[in-house]
Amino acid sequence: MIQGRVIGKIWSSRRVTSLPAGALLEVETAGGGKLIAFDPLGCNMGEAVLITQGSVAAGYFTGKTVPVDALIIGSIDEENAK
């Protein structure tokens, strides 16, 4: 799994029909890299997330073949210090 933070949304007026409903988000990883991940959860800007990649990401969508290589699988709960 990869830990990252949502830094932007990717808008696409056209996409392949096999891509399910959800958002494409730009995520900055803990190592400073960036990737585009499919978000079925409805995450927001600045949110810390967990991402899986490859066949595990595509395998989430049972019964269909989807062109997803990076999938947000969780939102990390953060404690705000006062």
Backbone as ProteinMPNN parsed JSONL, in Angstrom:
{"seq_chain_A": "MIQGRVIGKIWSSRRVTSLPAGALLEVETAGGGKLIAFDPLGCNMGEAVLITQGSVAAGYFTGKTVPVDALIIGSIDEENAK", "coords_chain_A": {"N_chain_A": [[0.841, -1.185, 0.0], [0.31, 2.297, -0.512], [0.911, 5.399, 0.99], [-0.574, 8.585, 0.876], [-1.497, 11.995, -0.071], [-4.334, 13.779, -1.078], [-4.11, 16.035, -3.705], [-5.334, 17.229, -5.798], [-8.01, 17.324, -8.288], [-8.788, 15.46, -11.185], [-10.182, 16.361, -14.136], [-12.241, 15.045, -16.646], [-13.804, 15.109, -19.626], [-14.33, 13.177, -21.451], [-14.179, 9.673, -21.365], [-13.269, 6.173, -21.18], [-15.861, 3.738, -21.524], [-15.86, 1.575, -19.799], [-14.861, 2.427, -17.404], [-15.862, 2.815, -14.144], [-18.322, 4.76, -12.228], [-16.991, 7.446, -10.399], [-14.232, 9.343, -9.042], [-11.253, 10.805, -10.452], [-8.286, 11.34, -8.916], [-5.493, 13.428, -8.113], [-2.664, 12.486, -6.389], [-0.233, 13.089, -3.95], [2.487, 11.237, -2.999], [3.915, 9.794, 0.027], [6.627, 9.708, -0.389], [7.097, 11.848, -2.037], [6.465, 11.643, -4.716], [4.047, 11.759, -7.45], [0.779, 10.62, -8.357], [-2.03, 9.422, -10.29], [-5.082, 8.435, -9.054], [-7.904, 6.267, -8.87], [-10.94, 7.046, -7.309], [-13.327, 5.663, -5.408], [-14.501, 6.407, -3.062], [-15.085, 9.081, -2.451], [-13.247, 11.076, -1.573], [-11.658, 14.081, -0.276], [-9.946, 17.205, -1.081], [-6.693, 17.536, 0.275], [-6.963, 15.404, 1.976], [-5.667, 12.571, 3.706], [-4.727, 9.471, 2.35], [-4.936, 5.914, 1.567], [-3.502, 3.853, -0.885], [-3.748, 1.319, -3.351], [-2.143, -0.605, -5.919], [-1.934, -1.857, -9.349], [-2.808, -5.258, -10.182], [-4.332, -5.805, -7.933], [-5.728, -3.424, -7.494], [-7.29, -3.275, -9.872], [-8.701, -5.638, -9.554], [-10.588, -5.095, -7.624], [-12.99, -4.409, -8.761], [-15.297, -6.447, -9.248], [-16.413, -8.853, -11.625], [-16.069, -7.269, -13.895], [-13.807, -5.926, -16.336], [-11.637, -3.388, -15.78], [-9.94, -0.303, -16.555], [-8.038, 0.436, -14.378], [-5.301, 1.326, -12.478], [-4.391, 2.363, -10.121], [-5.847, 2.642, -6.993], [-7.798, 4.23, -4.577], [-8.156, 3.048, -1.405], [-8.737, 3.601, 1.178], [-9.341, 6.093, 3.711], [-7.282, 7.981, 5.725], [-7.564, 8.433, 9.128], [-6.93, 11.347, 10.864], [-5.51, 12.854, 13.704], [-6.124, 15.954, 15.071], [-3.9, 18.171, 16.474], [-3.976, 20.438, 19.205]], "CA_chain_A": [[0.0, 0.0, 0.0], [1.005, 3.575, -0.61], [0.277, 6.483, 1.725], [-0.467, 9.842, 0.152], [-2.437, 13.066, 0.255], [-5.016, 14.28, -2.27], [-3.689, 17.404, -4.013], [-6.11, 17.797, -6.892], [-8.954, 16.496, -9.026], [-8.559, 15.398, -12.62], [-11.46, 16.457, -14.842], [-12.195, 14.413, -17.957], [-15.134, 15.135, -20.242], [-14.479, 11.918, -22.192], [-13.41, 8.558, -20.828], [-13.741, 4.879, -21.654], [-17.124, 3.365, -20.887], [-15.668, 0.557, -18.763], [-14.461, 3.069, -16.149], [-17.08, 3.028, -13.351], [-18.535, 6.08, -11.632], [-16.019, 7.77, -9.365], [-13.386, 10.483, -9.388], [-9.818, 10.622, -10.651], [-7.633, 12.311, -8.037], [-4.042, 13.493, -8.097], [-2.208, 12.217, -5.026], [1.201, 13.17, -3.696], [2.838, 10.14, -2.104], [4.774, 10.129, 1.152], [7.977, 9.863, -0.916], [7.18, 13.055, -2.85], [5.992, 11.405, -6.077], [2.637, 12.03, -7.71], [0.096, 9.655, -9.197], [-3.466, 9.585, -10.459], [-5.746, 7.268, -8.475], [-9.359, 6.222, -8.956], [-11.504, 7.217, -5.97], [-14.736, 5.29, -5.247], [-14.924, 6.764, -1.706], [-15.491, 10.483, -2.323], [-12.254, 11.79, -0.765], [-11.565, 15.525, -0.486], [-8.623, 17.838, -1.163], [-5.95, 17.561, 1.526], [-7.204, 14.196, 2.761], [-4.655, 11.518, 3.686], [-5.362, 8.27, 1.809], [-4.177, 4.703, 1.283], [-3.681, 3.485, -2.286], [-3.185, 0.068, -3.831], [-1.891, -0.51, -7.357], [-1.803, -3.061, -10.153], [-3.916, -6.205, -10.303], [-5.18, -5.68, -6.743], [-6.612, -2.287, -7.755], [-8.252, -3.659, -10.914], [-9.496, -6.745, -9.037], [-11.65, -4.58, -6.748], [-14.208, -4.309, -9.548], [-15.643, -7.819, -9.6], [-17.32, -9.053, -12.746], [-15.737, -6.422, -15.03], [-12.416, -5.547, -16.547], [-11.585, -1.923, -15.778], [-8.587, 0.222, -16.742], [-7.613, 1.139, -13.165], [-4.014, 0.838, -11.992], [-4.199, 2.874, -8.759], [-7.167, 2.736, -6.371], [-7.847, 4.681, -3.179], [-8.899, 2.033, -0.666], [-9.036, 4.053, 2.534], [-9.047, 7.447, 4.15], [-6.566, 7.88, 7.006], [-8.061, 9.334, 10.173], [-5.841, 12.115, 11.458], [-5.86, 13.546, 14.94], [-5.661, 17.346, 15.038], [-3.312, 18.634, 17.731], [-4.338, 21.824, 19.532]], "C_chain_A": [[0.88, 1.239, 0.0], [0.209, 4.603, 0.202], [0.478, 7.766, 0.946], [-1.498, 10.854, 0.623], [-3.013, 13.607, -1.045], [-4.63, 15.743, -2.492], [-4.469, 18.016, -5.17], [-7.07, 16.794, -7.498], [-8.611, 16.567, -10.5], [-9.926, 15.387, -13.294], [-11.3, 15.879, -16.239], [-13.603, 14.389, -18.545], [-15.393, 13.878, -21.067], [-13.616, 10.859, -21.533], [-14.012, 7.244, -21.301], [-14.963, 4.439, -20.855], [-16.959, 2.324, -19.791], [-15.195, 1.144, -17.425], [-15.725, 3.378, -15.348], [-17.195, 4.459, -12.825], [-17.559, 6.279, -10.488], [-15.149, 8.911, -9.854], [-11.954, 10.028, -9.649], [-9.125, 11.73, -9.857], [-6.127, 12.26, -8.208], [-3.609, 13.382, -6.639], [-0.7, 12.376, -4.969], [1.536, 12.107, -2.665], [3.773, 10.619, -0.997], [6.216, 10.341, 0.705], [8.152, 11.066, -1.821], [6.766, 12.87, -4.298], [4.519, 11.751, -6.221], [2.064, 10.924, -8.572], [-1.378, 10.015, -9.292], [-4.111, 8.303, -9.953], [-7.254, 7.394, -8.64], [-9.917, 6.225, -7.541], [-12.987, 6.838, -5.935], [-15.321, 5.766, -3.916], [-15.441, 8.189, -1.552], [-14.547, 11.283, -1.446], [-12.15, 13.256, -1.185], [-10.116, 15.984, -0.601], [-7.981, 17.847, 0.22], [-6.089, 16.309, 2.371], [-6.063, 13.193, 2.601], [-5.342, 10.214, 3.294], [-4.383, 7.109, 1.701], [-4.522, 4.25, -0.129], [-3.085, 2.098, -2.519], [-3.054, 0.177, -5.345], [-1.911, -1.878, -8.019], [-3.035, -3.935, -10.152], [-4.844, -6.157, -9.093], [-6.182, -4.546, -6.94], [-7.684, -2.667, -8.77], [-9.192, -4.759, -10.425], [-10.62, -6.324, -8.104], [-12.996, -4.598, -7.455], [-14.589, -5.697, -10.052], [-16.625, -7.862, -10.766], [-17.044, -8.189, -13.964], [-14.226, -6.255, -15.137], [-12.385, -4.033, -16.664], [-10.139, -1.448, -15.911], [-8.115, 1.058, -15.552], [-6.324, 0.503, -12.661], [-3.707, 1.321, -10.576], [-5.576, 3.17, -8.178], [-7.041, 3.208, -4.932], [-8.742, 3.703, -2.421], [-9.242, 2.454, 0.753], [-8.648, 5.5, 2.754], [-8.413, 7.338, 5.534], [-7.128, 8.909, 7.982], [-6.871, 10.021, 10.821], [-6.344, 12.834, 12.692], [-5.293, 14.954, 14.876], [-5.147, 17.746, 16.419], [-3.688, 20.092, 17.962], [-3.209, 22.519, 20.227]], "O_chain_A": [[2.026, 1.221, 0.449], [-1.017, 4.664, 0.107], [1.561, 8.016, 0.416], [-2.257, 10.619, 1.564], [-2.279, 13.863, -2.0], [-4.791, 16.583, -1.606], [-4.287, 19.192, -5.488], [-6.971, 15.589, -7.266], [-8.192, 17.61, -11.001], [-10.737, 14.495, -13.043], [-10.333, 16.187, -16.937], [-14.489, 13.72, -18.014], [-16.545, 13.549, -21.353], [-12.463, 11.112, -21.185], [-15.149, 7.216, -21.773], [-15.081, 4.731, -19.665], [-17.832, 2.197, -18.932], [-15.137, 0.43, -16.423], [-16.579, 4.128, -15.82], [-16.271, 5.26, -12.964], [-17.332, 5.364, -9.695], [-15.323, 9.39, -10.974], [-11.507, 9.002, -9.135], [-9.354, 12.914, -10.101], [-5.55, 11.193, -8.421], [-4.118, 14.088, -5.769], [0.024, 11.868, -5.826], [0.946, 12.072, -1.586], [4.347, 11.705, -1.076], [6.956, 11.08, 1.354], [9.25, 11.291, -2.331], [6.718, 13.846, -5.047], [3.829, 12.005, -5.233], [2.759, 10.353, -9.412], [-1.904, 10.796, -8.499], [-3.734, 7.208, -10.37], [-7.81, 8.49, -8.56], [-9.432, 5.498, -6.673], [-13.825, 7.617, -6.389], [-16.506, 5.558, -3.657], [-16.172, 8.472, -0.603], [-15.004, 12.098, -0.645], [-12.509, 13.621, -2.305], [-9.186, 15.251, -0.264], [-8.645, 18.132, 1.217], [-5.401, 16.166, 3.382], [-5.555, 12.991, 1.498], [-6.4, 9.879, 3.825], [-3.166, 7.295, 1.737], [-5.688, 4.26, -0.526], [-2.049, 1.751, -1.952], [-3.764, 0.955, -5.981], [-1.906, -2.913, -7.353], [-4.163, -3.443, -10.125], [-6.034, -6.444, -9.224], [-7.354, -4.687, -6.592], [-8.866, -2.405, -8.546], [-10.352, -4.808, -10.833], [-11.516, -7.12, -7.822], [-14.031, -4.782, -6.815], [-14.232, -6.072, -11.169], [-17.531, -7.036, -10.88], [-17.716, -8.349, -14.983], [-13.485, -6.419, -14.169], [-13.03, -3.459, -17.541], [-9.218, -2.112, -15.434], [-7.828, 2.246, -15.698], [-6.261, -0.707, -12.444], [-2.851, 0.748, -9.902], [-6.379, 3.867, -8.797], [-6.266, 2.649, -4.156], [-9.92, 3.543, -2.739], [-9.959, 1.742, 1.455], [-7.768, 6.049, 2.092], [-8.956, 6.672, 6.416], [-7.161, 10.104, 7.692], [-5.928, 9.369, 11.27], [-7.459, 13.355, 12.718], [-4.095, 15.126, 14.649], [-5.874, 17.665, 17.409], [-3.714, 20.888, 17.024], [-3.329, 23.692, 20.579]]}, "name": "protein", "num_of_chains": 1, "seq": "MIQGRVIGKIWSSRRVTSLPAGALLEVETAGGGKLIAFDPLGCNMGEAVLITQGSVAAGYFTGKTVPVDALIIGSIDEENAK"}
